[in-house]
Amino acid sequence: MADKGPEYAYSAEPFVPPRGGLPVLRQAAAGCRGCPLHRDATQTVFGTGDPHARVMLVGEQPGDQEDRQGKPFVGPAGKLLDRALAEAGVDPAEAYVTNAVKHFKFTQAEPRKRRIHKAPTLREMTACGPWLARELELVEPELIVVLGATAGKALLGSSFRVTQVRGTVLEEEIHGRRERLVPTVHPSAVLRAEDREAAYRGLVADLEVAAHALS
């Protein structure tokens, strides 16, 4: 059988540079072929923010707007997250934001129809793990805010349930580092909630736990 190329290996590891800071990492990630998701996405959406942030926010994957603009959390969910962070006492400008998966995964009925978000598989999240591991190593945050179930599974394993641990401070080993984490819902879940105000208040309450853990 002919070699199908590195993208079939399902690991970003060969593309992650062993040295260099976040700018070097971001540049290298633009050429990642560690899984097939890169083929349909517009571009890699790498983490951004304060390179020495005390808090790192980890979401699931880029959405439609993020895929087009090349930055995480620039769509409606990102705007809601910024508002909730500020209300909870965390300055969004002093955070580092990223996603467990760096390419937008979607379904599309027809070429010009709306692109519908599709959750990444555990295999795809695992493939992308080396990028997140290096981000954690370089930023060295004091606290990780886990945004939603998919990010939780990527960091803490497939048994993670956000509803069971949201708003609590966890201590776990992540990619060889002892980390403190506060899980909460993804801001997009707030936008989809029937009672959006109650869901938003819940998100703010969880982020207040994170703010207190940093104080």
FENDATA-V28101 format. One record per helix or strand of 3 or more residues. SS is the DSSP state (A for helix, B for strand). FROM is the first residue (numbers start at 1). TO is the last residue. If there is no record, write none. Layout:
BEGIN
SS:FROM:TO
SS:FROM:TO
END
This chain:
BEGIN
A:6:9
A:13:15
A:22:29
A:36:39
B:55:61
A:64:69
A:76:88
A:92:94
B:95:101
A:122:139
B:143:147
A:149:156
A:162:165
B:169:174
B:177:184
A:187:192
A:196:214
END
